[in-house]
Amino acid sequence: MERHLKGVANHYRIEVLFLVAAQPGITLEGIAKTLGVNEKTIGEHARRLFQAGLIDKKYRARFVEHKLSPYGKTFVRFLESFRRTPTTSQQT
């Protein structure tokens, strides 16, 4: 579990996870363009997500397509539950 939590311990990695969930097969170029971030930066974040077992890679010629791993799908659902849960300050 620690490996997975460390894998998403960055706001860009969380954004990448949500983007890959919404667009399976997206390339690094597509991720970088969508998020407006340098490809090298996104490449490093994608590498860490892959090492954490949250995304899978598929090589197609010079492009690498990304999709959520089975555990990555579970983790995205977990993260989405935080998006919907009001904080204590919002409940009062």
PDB file of N, CA, C and O in Angstrom:
ATOM      1  N   MET A   1       0.825  -1.177   0.000  1.00  0.00           N
ATOM      2  CA  MET A   1       0.000   0.000   0.000  1.00  0.00           C
ATOM      3  C   MET A   1       0.881   1.257   0.000  1.00  0.00           C
ATOM      4  O   MET A   1       0.554   2.243  -0.661  1.00  0.00           O
ATOM      5  N   GLU A   2       1.976   1.222   0.727  1.00  0.00           N
ATOM      6  CA  GLU A   2       2.866   2.386   0.772  1.00  0.00           C
ATOM      7  C   GLU A   2       3.350   2.764  -0.623  1.00  0.00           C
ATOM      8  O   GLU A   2       3.413   3.944  -0.968  1.00  0.00           O
ATOM      9  N   ARG A   3       3.691   1.753  -1.424  1.00  0.00           N
ATOM     10  CA  ARG A   3       4.167   1.993  -2.791  1.00  0.00           C
ATOM     11  C   ARG A   3       3.112   2.734  -3.595  1.00  0.00           C
ATOM     12  O   ARG A   3       3.442   3.652  -4.345  1.00  0.00           O
ATOM     13  N   HIS A   4       1.850   2.351  -3.453  1.00  0.00           N
ATOM     14  CA  HIS A   4       0.768   2.992  -4.200  1.00  0.00           C
ATOM     15  C   HIS A   4       0.524   4.420  -3.716  1.00  0.00           C
ATOM     16  O   HIS A   4       0.313   5.330  -4.517  1.00  0.00           O
ATOM     17  N   LEU A   5       0.555   4.602  -2.411  1.00  0.00           N
ATOM     18  CA  LEU A   5       0.330   5.944  -1.866  1.00  0.00           C
ATOM     19  C   LEU A   5       1.460   6.892  -2.248  1.00  0.00           C
ATOM     20  O   LEU A   5       1.209   8.051  -2.575  1.00  0.00           O
ATOM     21  N   LYS A   6       2.681   6.418  -2.209  1.00  0.00           N
ATOM     22  CA  LYS A   6       3.803   7.246  -2.641  1.00  0.00           C
ATOM     23  C   LYS A   6       3.702   7.545  -4.133  1.00  0.00           C
ATOM     24  O   LYS A   6       4.129   8.603  -4.593  1.00  0.00           O
ATOM     25  N   GLY A   7       3.142   6.616  -4.873  1.00  0.00           N
ATOM     26  CA  GLY A   7       2.986   6.801  -6.318  1.00  0.00           C
ATOM     27  C   GLY A   7       2.090   7.970  -6.680  1.00  0.00           C
ATOM     28  O   GLY A   7       2.263   8.577  -7.736  1.00  0.00           O
ATOM     29  N   VAL A   8       1.137   8.293  -5.824  1.00  0.00           N
ATOM     30  CA  VAL A   8       0.225   9.407  -6.125  1.00  0.00           C
ATOM     31  C   VAL A   8       0.479  10.612  -5.225  1.00  0.00           C
ATOM     32  O   VAL A   8      -0.368  11.500  -5.123  1.00  0.00           O
ATOM     33  N   ALA A   9       1.625  10.647  -4.582  1.00  0.00           N
ATOM     34  CA  ALA A   9       1.920  11.723  -3.640  1.00  0.00           C
ATOM     35  C   ALA A   9       2.384  12.991  -4.353  1.00  0.00           C
ATOM     36  O   ALA A   9       3.394  13.588  -3.978  1.00  0.00           O
ATOM     37  N   ASN A  10       1.642  13.398  -5.383  1.00  0.00           N
ATOM     38  CA  ASN A  10       1.955  14.607  -6.133  1.00  0.00           C
ATOM     39  C   ASN A  10       0.707  15.003  -6.917  1.00  0.00           C
ATOM     40  O   ASN A  10       0.029  14.144  -7.480  1.00  0.00           O
ATOM     41  N   HIS A  11       0.406  16.282  -6.957  1.00  0.00           N
ATOM     42  CA  HIS A  11      -0.816  16.711  -7.637  1.00  0.00           C
ATOM     43  C   HIS A  11      -0.794  16.401  -9.126  1.00  0.00           C
ATOM     44  O   HIS A  11      -1.844  16.110  -9.700  1.00  0.00           O
ATOM     45  N   TYR A  12       0.374  16.455  -9.774  1.00  0.00           N
ATOM     46  CA  TYR A  12       0.428  16.108 -11.193  1.00  0.00           C
ATOM     47  C   TYR A  12       0.111  14.628 -11.401  1.00  0.00           C
ATOM     48  O   TYR A  12      -0.580  14.274 -12.356  1.00  0.00           O
ATOM     49  N   ARG A  13       0.604  13.769 -10.524  1.00  0.00           N
ATOM     50  CA  ARG A  13       0.341  12.337 -10.675  1.00  0.00           C
ATOM     51  C   ARG A  13      -1.141  12.029 -10.497  1.00  0.00           C
ATOM     52  O   ARG A  13      -1.690  11.163 -11.177  1.00  0.00           O
ATOM     53  N   ILE A  14      -1.775  12.736  -9.588  1.00  0.00           N
ATOM     54  CA  ILE A  14      -3.217  12.544  -9.411  1.00  0.00           C
ATOM     55  C   ILE A  14      -3.949  13.000 -10.672  1.00  0.00           C
ATOM     56  O   ILE A  14      -4.871  12.327 -11.133  1.00  0.00           O
ATOM     57  N   GLU A  15      -3.540  14.142 -11.229  1.00  0.00           N
ATOM     58  CA  GLU A  15      -4.158  14.619 -12.473  1.00  0.00           C
ATOM     59  C   GLU A  15      -3.923  13.635 -13.609  1.00  0.00           C
ATOM     60  O   GLU A  15      -4.825  13.383 -14.408  1.00  0.00           O
ATOM     61  N   VAL A  16      -2.724  13.079 -13.688  1.00  0.00           N
ATOM     62  CA  VAL A  16      -2.413  12.094 -14.733  1.00  0.00           C
ATOM     63  C   VAL A  16      -3.301  10.866 -14.570  1.00  0.00           C
ATOM     64  O   VAL A  16      -3.833  10.357 -15.557  1.00  0.00           O
ATOM     65  N   LEU A  17      -3.468  10.390 -13.355  1.00  0.00           N
ATOM     66  CA  LEU A  17      -4.334   9.228 -13.118  1.00  0.00           C
ATOM     67  C   LEU A  17      -5.759   9.487 -13.600  1.00  0.00           C
ATOM     68  O   LEU A  17      -6.346   8.655 -14.292  1.00  0.00           O
ATOM     69  N   PHE A  18      -6.312  10.640 -13.233  1.00  0.00           N
ATOM     70  CA  PHE A  18      -7.674  10.961 -13.668  1.00  0.00           C
ATOM     71  C   PHE A  18      -7.757  11.090 -15.189  1.00  0.00           C
ATOM     72  O   PHE A  18      -8.741  10.667 -15.797  1.00  0.00           O
ATOM     73  N   LEU A  19      -6.730  11.669 -15.801  1.00  0.00           N
ATOM     74  CA  LEU A  19      -6.725  11.827 -17.255  1.00  0.00           C
ATOM     75  C   LEU A  19      -6.624  10.477 -17.962  1.00  0.00           C
ATOM     76  O   LEU A  19      -7.333  10.232 -18.939  1.00  0.00           O
ATOM     77  N   VAL A  20      -5.757   9.611 -17.478  1.00  0.00           N
ATOM     78  CA  VAL A  20      -5.618   8.271 -18.065  1.00  0.00           C
ATOM     79  C   VAL A  20      -6.908   7.479 -17.873  1.00  0.00           C
ATOM     80  O   VAL A  20      -7.297   6.704 -18.747  1.00  0.00           O
ATOM     81  N   ALA A  21      -7.568   7.668 -16.745  1.00  0.00           N
ATOM     82  CA  ALA A  21      -8.852   6.990 -16.513  1.00  0.00           C
ATOM     83  C   ALA A  21      -9.894   7.459 -17.529  1.00  0.00           C
ATOM     84  O   ALA A  21     -10.690   6.659 -18.021  1.00  0.00           O
ATOM     85  N   ALA A  22      -9.886   8.745 -17.837  1.00  0.00           N
ATOM     86  CA  ALA A  22     -10.861   9.310 -18.769  1.00  0.00           C
ATOM     87  C   ALA A  22     -10.519   9.018 -20.231  1.00  0.00           C
ATOM     88  O   ALA A  22     -11.406   8.960 -21.083  1.00  0.00           O
ATOM     89  N   GLN A  23      -9.208   8.832 -20.517  1.00  0.00           N
ATOM     90  CA  GLN A  23      -8.764   8.633 -21.900  1.00  0.00           C
ATOM     91  C   GLN A  23      -7.754   7.483 -21.987  1.00  0.00           C
ATOM     92  O   GLN A  23      -6.565   7.717 -22.202  1.00  0.00           O
ATOM     93  N   PRO A  24      -8.227   6.244 -21.821  1.00  0.00           N
ATOM     94  CA  PRO A  24      -7.289   5.113 -21.919  1.00  0.00           C
ATOM     95  C   PRO A  24      -6.581   5.122 -23.274  1.00  0.00           C
ATOM     96  O   PRO A  24      -7.197   5.379 -24.308  1.00  0.00           O
ATOM     97  N   GLY A  25      -5.294   4.841 -23.252  1.00  0.00           N
ATOM     98  CA  GLY A  25      -4.514   4.829 -24.486  1.00  0.00           C
ATOM     99  C   GLY A  25      -3.849   6.160 -24.782  1.00  0.00           C
ATOM    100  O   GLY A  25      -3.185   6.300 -25.810  1.00  0.00           O
ATOM    101  N   ILE A  26      -4.011   7.136 -23.909  1.00  0.00           N
ATOM    102  CA  ILE A  26      -3.406   8.445 -24.123  1.00  0.00           C
ATOM    103  C   ILE A  26      -1.879   8.339 -24.055  1.00  0.00           C
ATOM    104  O   ILE A  26      -1.337   7.573 -23.259  1.00  0.00           O
ATOM    105  N   THR A  27      -1.201   9.109 -24.891  1.00  0.00           N
ATOM    106  CA  THR A  27       0.261   9.110 -24.919  1.00  0.00           C
ATOM    107  C   THR A  27       0.806  10.193 -23.989  1.00  0.00           C
ATOM    108  O   THR A  27       0.062  11.050 -23.513  1.00  0.00           O
ATOM    109  N   LEU A  28       2.107  10.141 -23.739  1.00  0.00           N
ATOM    110  CA  LEU A  28       2.744  11.187 -22.938  1.00  0.00           C
ATOM    111  C   LEU A  28       2.526  12.552 -23.564  1.00  0.00           C
ATOM    112  O   LEU A  28       2.266  13.536 -22.870  1.00  0.00           O
ATOM    113  N   GLU A  29       2.637  12.598 -24.881  1.00  0.00           N
ATOM    114  CA  GLU A  29       2.431  13.867 -25.596  1.00  0.00           C
ATOM    115  C   GLU A  29       1.020  14.398 -25.330  1.00  0.00           C
ATOM    116  O   GLU A  29       0.837  15.591 -25.093  1.00  0.00           O
ATOM    117  N   GLY A  30       0.041  13.520 -25.369  1.00  0.00           N
ATOM    118  CA  GLY A  30      -1.341  13.912 -25.114  1.00  0.00           C
ATOM    119  C   GLY A  30      -1.548  14.369 -23.678  1.00  0.00           C
ATOM    120  O   GLY A  30      -2.275  15.329 -23.422  1.00  0.00           O
ATOM    121  N   ILE A  31      -0.910  13.680 -22.749  1.00  0.00           N
ATOM    122  CA  ILE A  31      -1.022  14.062 -21.339  1.00  0.00           C
ATOM    123  C   ILE A  31      -0.400  15.432 -21.122  1.00  0.00           C
ATOM    124  O   ILE A  31      -0.998  16.303 -20.489  1.00  0.00           O
ATOM    125  N   ALA A  32       0.810  15.618 -21.654  1.00  0.00           N
ATOM    126  CA  ALA A  32       1.521  16.890 -21.479  1.00  0.00           C
ATOM    127  C   ALA A  32       0.732  18.041 -22.090  1.00  0.00           C
ATOM    128  O   ALA A  32       0.625  19.113 -21.495  1.00  0.00           O
ATOM    129  N   LYS A  33       0.187  17.817 -23.266  1.00  0.00           N
ATOM    130  CA  LYS A  33      -0.580  18.868 -23.951  1.00  0.00           C
ATOM    131  C   LYS A  33      -1.847  19.209 -23.162  1.00  0.00           C
ATOM    132  O   LYS A  33      -2.166  20.383 -22.977  1.00  0.00           O
ATOM    133  N   THR A  34      -2.557  18.203 -22.707  1.00  0.00           N
ATOM    134  CA  THR A  34      -3.798  18.417 -21.961  1.00  0.00           C
ATOM    135  C   THR A  34      -3.554  19.152 -20.649  1.00  0.00           C
ATOM    136  O   THR A  34      -4.318  20.042 -20.275  1.00  0.00           O
ATOM    137  N   LEU A  35      -2.488  18.775 -19.957  1.00  0.00           N
ATOM    138  CA  LEU A  35      -2.198  19.378 -18.651  1.00  0.00           C
ATOM    139  C   LEU A  35      -1.347  20.638 -18.763  1.00  0.00           C
ATOM    140  O   LEU A  35      -1.181  21.365 -17.783  1.00  0.00           O
ATOM    141  N   GLY A  36      -0.804  20.901 -19.958  1.00  0.00           N
ATOM    142  CA  GLY A  36       0.025  22.086 -20.146  1.00  0.00           C
ATOM    143  C   GLY A  36       1.344  22.015 -19.395  1.00  0.00           C
ATOM    144  O   GLY A  36       1.807  23.000 -18.820  1.00  0.00           O
ATOM    145  N   VAL A  37       1.941  20.820 -19.415  1.00  0.00           N
ATOM    146  CA  VAL A  37       3.178  20.581 -18.672  1.00  0.00           C
ATOM    147  C   VAL A  37       4.211  19.986 -19.626  1.00  0.00           C
ATOM    148  O   VAL A  37       3.854  19.322 -20.600  1.00  0.00           O
ATOM    149  N   ASN A  38       5.478  20.224 -19.347  1.00  0.00           N
ATOM    150  CA  ASN A  38       6.594  19.703 -20.113  1.00  0.00           C
ATOM    151  C   ASN A  38       6.530  18.175 -20.202  1.00  0.00           C
ATOM    152  O   ASN A  38       6.205  17.510 -19.219  1.00  0.00           O
ATOM    153  N   GLU A  39       6.839  17.616 -21.380  1.00  0.00           N
ATOM    154  CA  GLU A  39       6.796  16.157 -21.568  1.00  0.00           C
ATOM    155  C   GLU A  39       7.769  15.409 -20.657  1.00  0.00           C
ATOM    156  O   GLU A  39       7.453  14.317 -20.183  1.00  0.00           O
ATOM    157  N   LYS A  40       8.949  15.982 -20.406  1.00  0.00           N
ATOM    158  CA  LYS A  40       9.915  15.314 -19.524  1.00  0.00           C
ATOM    159  C   LYS A  40       9.356  15.219 -18.108  1.00  0.00           C
ATOM    160  O   LYS A  40       9.514  14.196 -17.442  1.00  0.00           O
ATOM    161  N   THR A  41       8.711  16.273 -17.656  1.00  0.00           N
ATOM    162  CA  THR A  41       8.110  16.273 -16.323  1.00  0.00           C
ATOM    163  C   THR A  41       7.037  15.200 -16.232  1.00  0.00           C
ATOM    164  O   THR A  41       7.010  14.419 -15.280  1.00  0.00           O
ATOM    165  N   ILE A  42       6.152  15.161 -17.223  1.00  0.00           N
ATOM    166  CA  ILE A  42       5.072  14.171 -17.238  1.00  0.00           C
ATOM    167  C   ILE A  42       5.638  12.773 -17.383  1.00  0.00           C
ATOM    168  O   ILE A  42       5.115  11.824 -16.798  1.00  0.00           O
ATOM    169  N   GLY A  43       6.710  12.637 -18.163  1.00  0.00           N
ATOM    170  CA  GLY A  43       7.348  11.333 -18.314  1.00  0.00           C
ATOM    171  C   GLY A  43       7.831  10.773 -16.984  1.00  0.00           C
ATOM    172  O   GLY A  43       7.689   9.581 -16.712  1.00  0.00           O
ATOM    173  N   GLU A  44       8.398  11.634 -16.167  1.00  0.00           N
ATOM    174  CA  GLU A  44       8.869  11.199 -14.843  1.00  0.00           C
ATOM    175  C   GLU A  44       7.687  10.823 -13.944  1.00  0.00           C
ATOM    176  O   GLU A  44       7.753   9.833 -13.216  1.00  0.00           O
ATOM    177  N   HIS A  45       6.619  11.602 -13.993  1.00  0.00           N
ATOM    178  CA  HIS A  45       5.442  11.278 -13.180  1.00  0.00           C
ATOM    179  C   HIS A  45       4.808   9.962 -13.654  1.00  0.00           C
ATOM    180  O   HIS A  45       4.395   9.141 -12.834  1.00  0.00           O
ATOM    181  N   ALA A  46       4.733   9.766 -14.966  1.00  0.00           N
ATOM    182  CA  ALA A  46       4.181   8.522 -15.505  1.00  0.00           C
ATOM    183  C   ALA A  46       5.053   7.330 -15.111  1.00  0.00           C
ATOM    184  O   ALA A  46       4.540   6.253 -14.810  1.00  0.00           O
ATOM    185  N   ARG A  47       6.361   7.525 -15.115  1.00  0.00           N
ATOM    186  CA  ARG A  47       7.279   6.455 -14.714  1.00  0.00           C
ATOM    187  C   ARG A  47       7.013   6.049 -13.265  1.00  0.00           C
ATOM    188  O   ARG A  47       6.989   4.861 -12.941  1.00  0.00           O
ATOM    189  N   ARG A  48       6.815   7.034 -12.403  1.00  0.00           N
ATOM    190  CA  ARG A  48       6.554   6.730 -10.993  1.00  0.00           C
ATOM    191  C   ARG A  48       5.197   6.046 -10.806  1.00  0.00           C
ATOM    192  O   ARG A  48       5.057   5.159  -9.965  1.00  0.00           O
ATOM    193  N   LEU A  49       4.206   6.457 -11.587  1.00  0.00           N
ATOM    194  CA  LEU A  49       2.896   5.796 -11.515  1.00  0.00           C
ATOM    195  C   LEU A  49       3.001   4.356 -11.998  1.00  0.00           C
ATOM    196  O   LEU A  49       2.357   3.462 -11.448  1.00  0.00           O
ATOM    197  N   PHE A  50       3.813   4.134 -13.026  1.00  0.00           N
ATOM    198  CA  PHE A  50       4.034   2.783 -13.539  1.00  0.00           C
ATOM    199  C   PHE A  50       4.748   1.928 -12.483  1.00  0.00           C
ATOM    200  O   PHE A  50       4.359   0.786 -12.238  1.00  0.00           O
ATOM    201  N   GLN A  51       5.786   2.484 -11.867  1.00  0.00           N
ATOM    202  CA  GLN A  51       6.520   1.753 -10.829  1.00  0.00           C
ATOM    203  C   GLN A  51       5.627   1.436  -9.634  1.00  0.00           C
ATOM    204  O   GLN A  51       5.811   0.418  -8.966  1.00  0.00           O
ATOM    205  N   ALA A  52       4.662   2.309  -9.369  1.00  0.00           N
ATOM    206  CA  ALA A  52       3.738   2.082  -8.252  1.00  0.00           C
ATOM    207  C   ALA A  52       2.662   1.072  -8.616  1.00  0.00           C
ATOM    208  O   ALA A  52       1.866   0.681  -7.762  1.00  0.00           O
ATOM    209  N   GLY A  53       2.629   0.644  -9.881  1.00  0.00           N
ATOM    210  CA  GLY A  53       1.644  -0.341 -10.302  1.00  0.00           C
ATOM    211  C   GLY A  53       0.271   0.236 -10.577  1.00  0.00           C
ATOM    212  O   GLY A  53      -0.719  -0.495 -10.576  1.00  0.00           O
ATOM    213  N   LEU A  54       0.194   1.558 -10.815  1.00  0.00           N
ATOM    214  CA  LEU A  54      -1.103   2.204 -11.012  1.00  0.00           C
ATOM    215  C   LEU A  54      -1.466   2.399 -12.482  1.00  0.00           C
ATOM    216  O   LEU A  54      -2.646   2.516 -12.815  1.00  0.00           O
ATOM    217  N   ILE A  55      -0.465   2.437 -13.366  1.00  0.00           N
ATOM    218  CA  ILE A  55      -0.749   2.515 -14.795  1.00  0.00           C
ATOM    219  C   ILE A  55       0.050   1.441 -15.525  1.00  0.00           C
ATOM    220  O   ILE A  55       1.084   0.974 -15.048  1.00  0.00           O
ATOM    221  N   ASP A  56      -0.456   1.067 -16.683  1.00  0.00           N
ATOM    222  CA  ASP A  56       0.228   0.140 -17.581  1.00  0.00           C
ATOM    223  C   ASP A  56       0.630   0.902 -18.832  1.00  0.00           C
ATOM    224  O   ASP A  56      -0.005   1.887 -19.209  1.00  0.00           O
ATOM    225  N   LYS A  57       1.694   0.430 -19.471  1.00  0.00           N
ATOM    226  CA  LYS A  57       2.174   1.054 -20.700  1.00  0.00           C
ATOM    227  C   LYS A  57       2.085   0.049 -21.842  1.00  0.00           C
ATOM    228  O   LYS A  57       2.287  -1.151 -21.654  1.00  0.00           O
ATOM    229  N   LYS A  58       1.780   0.561 -23.020  1.00  0.00           N
ATOM    230  CA  LYS A  58       1.778  -0.265 -24.225  1.00  0.00           C
ATOM    231  C   LYS A  58       2.569   0.495 -25.282  1.00  0.00           C
ATOM    232  O   LYS A  58       2.226   1.624 -25.631  1.00  0.00           O
ATOM    233  N   TYR A  59       3.629  -0.130 -25.788  1.00  0.00           N
ATOM    234  CA  TYR A  59       4.492   0.524 -26.755  1.00  0.00           C
ATOM    235  C   TYR A  59       3.942   0.332 -28.168  1.00  0.00           C
ATOM    236  O   TYR A  59       3.676  -0.788 -28.604  1.00  0.00           O
ATOM    237  N   ARG A  60       3.778   1.457 -28.871  1.00  0.00           N
ATOM    238  CA  ARG A  60       3.320   1.459 -30.264  1.00  0.00           C
ATOM    239  C   ARG A  60       4.259   2.359 -31.052  1.00  0.00           C
ATOM    240  O   ARG A  60       4.168   3.586 -30.995  1.00  0.00           O
ATOM    241  N   ALA A  61       5.164   1.721 -31.789  1.00  0.00           N
ATOM    242  CA  ALA A  61       6.184   2.447 -32.561  1.00  0.00           C
ATOM    243  C   ALA A  61       6.936   3.389 -31.622  1.00  0.00           C
ATOM    244  O   ALA A  61       7.537   2.932 -30.649  1.00  0.00           O
ATOM    245  N   ARG A  62       6.914   4.680 -31.893  1.00  0.00           N
ATOM    246  CA  ARG A  62       7.649   5.612 -31.027  1.00  0.00           C
ATOM    247  C   ARG A  62       6.793   6.189 -29.912  1.00  0.00           C
ATOM    248  O   ARG A  62       7.269   7.013 -29.132  1.00  0.00           O
ATOM    249  N   PHE A  63       5.549   5.774 -29.827  1.00  0.00           N
ATOM    250  CA  PHE A  63       4.637   6.274 -28.799  1.00  0.00           C
ATOM    251  C   PHE A  63       4.399   5.216 -27.727  1.00  0.00           C
ATOM    252  O   PHE A  63       4.500   4.015 -27.977  1.00  0.00           O
ATOM    253  N   VAL A  64       4.086   5.687 -26.550  1.00  0.00           N
ATOM    254  CA  VAL A  64       3.734   4.804 -25.440  1.00  0.00           C
ATOM    255  C   VAL A  64       2.335   5.190 -24.993  1.00  0.00           C
ATOM    256  O   VAL A  64       2.091   6.326 -24.586  1.00  0.00           O
ATOM    257  N   GLU A  65       1.423   4.237 -25.072  1.00  0.00           N
ATOM    258  CA  GLU A  65       0.053   4.478 -24.635  1.00  0.00           C
ATOM    259  C   GLU A  65      -0.079   4.068 -23.172  1.00  0.00           C
ATOM    260  O   GLU A  65       0.542   3.106 -22.720  1.00  0.00           O
ATOM    261  N   HIS A  66      -0.888   4.808 -22.457  1.00  0.00           N
ATOM    262  CA  HIS A  66      -1.065   4.563 -21.025  1.00  0.00           C
ATOM    263  C   HIS A  66      -2.510   4.227 -20.711  1.00  0.00           C
ATOM    264  O   HIS A  66      -3.438   4.812 -21.270  1.00  0.00           O
ATOM    265  N   LYS A  67      -2.683   3.281 -19.814  1.00  0.00           N
ATOM    266  CA  LYS A  67      -4.018   2.955 -19.306  1.00  0.00           C
ATOM    267  C   LYS A  67      -3.873   2.578 -17.838  1.00  0.00           C
ATOM    268  O   LYS A  67      -2.780   2.254 -17.372  1.00  0.00           O
ATOM    269  N   LEU A  68      -4.969   2.624 -17.129  1.00  0.00           N
ATOM    270  CA  LEU A  68      -4.928   2.253 -15.719  1.00  0.00           C
ATOM    271  C   LEU A  68      -4.733   0.755 -15.575  1.00  0.00           C
ATOM    272  O   LEU A  68      -5.288  -0.029 -16.344  1.00  0.00           O
ATOM    273  N   SER A  69      -3.950   0.366 -14.595  1.00  0.00           N
ATOM    274  CA  SER A  69      -3.837  -1.046 -14.247  1.00  0.00           C
ATOM    275  C   SER A  69      -5.100  -1.409 -13.471  1.00  0.00           C
ATOM    276  O   SER A  69      -5.849  -0.517 -13.075  1.00  0.00           O
ATOM    277  N   PRO A  70      -5.351  -2.685 -13.248  1.00  0.00           N
ATOM    278  CA  PRO A  70      -6.523  -3.045 -12.435  1.00  0.00           C
ATOM    279  C   PRO A  70      -6.510  -2.358 -11.067  1.00  0.00           C
ATOM    280  O   PRO A  70      -7.543  -1.874 -10.605  1.00  0.00           O
ATOM    281  N   TYR A  71      -5.341  -2.317 -10.420  1.00  0.00           N
ATOM    282  CA  TYR A  71      -5.272  -1.637  -9.128  1.00  0.00           C
ATOM    283  C   TYR A  71      -5.429  -0.129  -9.309  1.00  0.00           C
ATOM    284  O   TYR A  71      -6.001   0.543  -8.451  1.00  0.00           O
ATOM    285  N   GLY A  72      -4.923   0.403 -10.420  1.00  0.00           N
ATOM    286  CA  GLY A  72      -5.080   1.823 -10.708  1.00  0.00           C
ATOM    287  C   GLY A  72      -6.544   2.209 -10.811  1.00  0.00           C
ATOM    288  O   GLY A  72      -6.933   3.286 -10.358  1.00  0.00           O
ATOM    289  N   LYS A  73      -7.363   1.344 -11.401  1.00  0.00           N
ATOM    290  CA  LYS A  73      -8.808   1.609 -11.498  1.00  0.00           C
ATOM    291  C   LYS A  73      -9.424   1.685 -10.107  1.00  0.00           C
ATOM    292  O   LYS A  73     -10.237   2.566  -9.827  1.00  0.00           O
ATOM    293  N   THR A  74      -9.035   0.763  -9.244  1.00  0.00           N
ATOM    294  CA  THR A  74      -9.532   0.778  -7.868  1.00  0.00           C
ATOM    295  C   THR A  74      -9.080   2.043  -7.153  1.00  0.00           C
ATOM    296  O   THR A  74      -9.849   2.658  -6.415  1.00  0.00           O
ATOM    297  N   PHE A  75      -7.845   2.420  -7.374  1.00  0.00           N
ATOM    298  CA  PHE A  75      -7.294   3.597  -6.711  1.00  0.00           C
ATOM    299  C   PHE A  75      -7.979   4.877  -7.185  1.00  0.00           C
ATOM    300  O   PHE A  75      -8.220   5.780  -6.384  1.00  0.00           O
ATOM    301  N   VAL A  76      -8.292   4.963  -8.472  1.00  0.00           N
ATOM    302  CA  VAL A  76      -8.999   6.142  -8.984  1.00  0.00           C
ATOM    303  C   VAL A  76     -10.384   6.242  -8.353  1.00  0.00           C
ATOM    304  O   VAL A  76     -10.823   7.337  -8.002  1.00  0.00           O
ATOM    305  N   ARG A  77     -11.073   5.124  -8.206  1.00  0.00           N
ATOM    306  CA  ARG A  77     -12.376   5.150  -7.524  1.00  0.00           C
ATOM    307  C   ARG A  77     -12.221   5.649  -6.090  1.00  0.00           C
ATOM    308  O   ARG A  77     -13.045   6.422  -5.602  1.00  0.00           O
ATOM    309  N   PHE A  78     -11.166   5.201  -5.425  1.00  0.00           N
ATOM    310  CA  PHE A  78     -10.863   5.658  -4.070  1.00  0.00           C
ATOM    311  C   PHE A  78     -10.638   7.174  -4.052  1.00  0.00           C
ATOM    312  O   PHE A  78     -11.188   7.874  -3.201  1.00  0.00           O
ATOM    313  N   LEU A  79      -9.835   7.679  -4.986  1.00  0.00           N
ATOM    314  CA  LEU A  79      -9.574   9.119  -5.053  1.00  0.00           C
ATOM    315  C   LEU A  79     -10.839   9.906  -5.378  1.00  0.00           C
ATOM    316  O   LEU A  79     -11.052  10.992  -4.839  1.00  0.00           O
ATOM    317  N   GLU A  80     -11.674   9.362  -6.254  1.00  0.00           N
ATOM    318  CA  GLU A  80     -12.922  10.041  -6.611  1.00  0.00           C
ATOM    319  C   GLU A  80     -13.848  10.166  -5.406  1.00  0.00           C
ATOM    320  O   GLU A  80     -14.634  11.110  -5.323  1.00  0.00           O
ATOM    321  N   SER A  81     -13.761   9.234  -4.484  1.00  0.00           N
ATOM    322  CA  SER A  81     -14.612   9.323  -3.301  1.00  0.00           C
ATOM    323  C   SER A  81     -14.264  10.558  -2.471  1.00  0.00           C
ATOM    324  O   SER A  81     -15.128  11.096  -1.779  1.00  0.00           O
ATOM    325  N   PHE A  82     -13.023  11.010  -2.528  1.00  0.00           N
ATOM    326  CA  PHE A  82     -12.630  12.228  -1.824  1.00  0.00           C
ATOM    327  C   PHE A  82     -13.159  13.469  -2.519  1.00  0.00           C
ATOM    328  O   PHE A  82     -13.419  14.481  -1.867  1.00  0.00           O
ATOM    329  N   ARG A  83     -13.320  13.405  -3.824  1.00  0.00           N
ATOM    330  CA  ARG A  83     -13.874  14.546  -4.563  1.00  0.00           C
ATOM    331  C   ARG A  83     -15.313  14.803  -4.155  1.00  0.00           C
ATOM    332  O   ARG A  83     -15.761  15.950  -4.148  1.00  0.00           O
ATOM    333  N   ARG A  84     -16.033  13.761  -3.820  1.00  0.00           N
ATOM    334  CA  ARG A  84     -17.463  13.878  -3.507  1.00  0.00           C
ATOM    335  C   ARG A  84     -17.727  14.078  -2.028  1.00  0.00           C
ATOM    336  O   ARG A  84     -18.830  14.477  -1.656  1.00  0.00           O
ATOM    337  N   THR A  85     -16.758  13.815  -1.181  1.00  0.00           N
ATOM    338  CA  THR A  85     -16.968  13.899   0.261  1.00  0.00           C
ATOM    339  C   THR A  85     -16.743  15.343   0.722  1.00  0.00           C
ATOM    340  O   THR A  85     -15.654  15.888   0.547  1.00  0.00           O
ATOM    341  N   PRO A  86     -17.777  15.962   1.311  1.00  0.00           N
ATOM    342  CA  PRO A  86     -17.582  17.333   1.822  1.00  0.00           C
ATOM    343  C   PRO A  86     -16.649  17.313   3.031  1.00  0.00           C
ATOM    344  O   PRO A  86     -16.654  16.372   3.824  1.00  0.00           O
ATOM    345  N   THR A  87     -15.855  18.364   3.153  1.00  0.00           N
ATOM    346  CA  THR A  87     -14.977  18.456   4.312  1.00  0.00           C
ATOM    347  C   THR A  87     -15.779  18.884   5.529  1.00  0.00           C
ATOM    348  O   THR A  87     -16.924  19.317   5.404  1.00  0.00           O
ATOM    349  N   THR A  88     -15.188  18.764   6.686  1.00  0.00           N
ATOM    350  CA  THR A  88     -15.858  19.119   7.933  1.00  0.00           C
ATOM    351  C   THR A  88     -16.290  20.591   7.919  1.00  0.00           C
ATOM    352  O   THR A  88     -17.384  20.913   8.383  1.00  0.00           O
ATOM    353  N   SER A  89     -15.457  21.474   7.401  1.00  0.00           N
ATOM    354  CA  SER A  89     -15.793  22.905   7.383  1.00  0.00           C
ATOM    355  C   SER A  89     -16.978  23.190   6.458  1.00  0.00           C
ATOM    356  O   SER A  89     -17.723  24.143   6.684  1.00  0.00           O
ATOM    357  N   GLN A  90     -17.159  22.359   5.404  1.00  0.00           N
ATOM    358  CA  GLN A  90     -18.275  22.558   4.499  1.00  0.00           C
ATOM    359  C   GLN A  90     -19.572  22.036   5.087  1.00  0.00           C
ATOM    360  O   GLN A  90     -20.648  22.462   4.668  1.00  0.00           O
ATOM    361  N   GLN A  91     -19.500  21.132   6.038  1.00  0.00           N
ATOM    362  CA  GLN A  91     -20.694  20.533   6.624  1.00  0.00           C
ATOM    363  C   GLN A  91     -21.342  21.443   7.660  1.00  0.00           C
ATOM    364  O   GLN A  91     -22.528  21.280   7.949  1.00  0.00           O
ATOM    365  N   THR A  92     -20.615  22.383   8.219  1.00  0.00           N
ATOM    366  CA  THR A  92     -21.163  23.236   9.272  1.00  0.00           C
ATOM    367  C   THR A  92     -21.872  24.444   8.718  1.00  0.00           C
ATOM    368  O   THR A  92     -22.389  25.260   9.481  1.00  0.00           O
TER     369      THR A  92
END
